Amino acid sequence: MRLSPRLLSLGIACLLATQAQAETVVLEGARVFDGNRDAGVQTLVITDGVITTLGKAPATLPGDAKRIDYRGRWIIPGLVSNHSHLGNTNGTEHGDRHYTRAVVLRDLKQFQRFGVTTLTALGMNGPAFFALRKEVHDQPRLGAQLYGAGAGIGVPEGAPPAGPMGLASDPVARPATPEQARAAVRQQKADGVDLIKLWVDNLGDKAPIMPEAIYQAAIAEAHAQDLKVAAHIHDQAPAAELVASGVDIIGHGIRDTPVAPTLVQAMHDAGTWYIPTLTIDENTYAFAEHPQWLQDRFIQAALPASVKAQWSAPGWADTQRASAGAEKARRDVAMNLRNLRTLHDGGVRIGFGTDAGAMPSRVIGYSEHRELELMTQAGFTAQQALTTATRDAAQLLGLDDRGTLAAGKRADLVVLEADPLADIRNTRGIQAVWQAGQQVAGPVLAMDHAPVAAD
Ligand SMILES: [Zn+2]
């Protein structure tokens, strides 16, 4: 008999409530994509949140092992996002005033329900970030495991633009001298960030960009503190200068010009990571261009009611479609896809991220699955896209306990209804999400959207 997801989660909740000793869970019958390849139908034995067996079921199991029948299902590692944001949107609004415990946990839970079990909040985090990071690391049921860059380091009067991003109390450090840049890095290290985020150029606008002397000082200090540096760019010129200066991660796709062979070679040789965030621009016009997408149940499950209402209102789609921003965004997506193909073909290390959560249009959860689909439009096979979003994304963060499924790894995994290697869109058929050996979410289409009160 196959248990219904509701019974299953109730059963596991009871088990957890009553059992303080070693807990063994056995997931049987599913076909496993282990982060590298299709491993075939395998049994997963999980004890205390860690995979102890991936293969044939052991001859003996503890008598109280919980067995779950996943015949006909697929299991993939939990997705890892290298570039997202949280606590910055509430319905149709955004800004740092939303960075509260309730909103951050709501966002972490939404990432988790959509299969993202580890995420990187790449800047614009409020002071509550550090306590919340610890809280969710201790309690997987609260939401995805959180890593991040704290507030990040930007440019005086430049990126991230305080007005458009709604940064009323602006948590971002904005050093004016190299020594201030070094001090900002040391402060963030002391606060407990996982990496350093630099905003170098501002979405290709004419706003001041971060001077070379500032980011070189920040990169040198970060490396002295054993921290990687991710940089926000839009254009190729600053990206090339950053790579030459030893930046570890380019945080967005290059969207102004086709990437030069010299830069491909330089990134390949230096091992620089590249996070394309293909959806960041597509999200600005896609829902206006395809109003029927709003009827899609998977997208509906990701959208707050107020956003759904705004995007369905008479005239909204026409205005968005005709805007100059939409025209630019279409060009940016085309260039981003083209450059991703070039960089991937050139052997550059690709990370996984979307910028979801920075604005209401960058829809948490939905964006990650759309990003996988867009990667296949840039020439990735479904398997390469999935490997990028699991094994490689974990490697970018320096986390060797996850990203693949094998004995000794964390039991962070997503149970799917159909084969994601046959069609990448099958990652949307989420039946269950497990994090640290606990089932933390059921079918994504059963999600509800309890509004979070502003405080
Ligand atoms: Zn971002």
Boltz pocket constraint, residues with backbone or C-beta under 6 A from the ligand:
constraints:
  - pocket:
      binder: B
      contacts: [[A, 83], [A, 84], [A, 85], [A, 122], [A, 355], [A, 358]]
      max_distance: 6.0
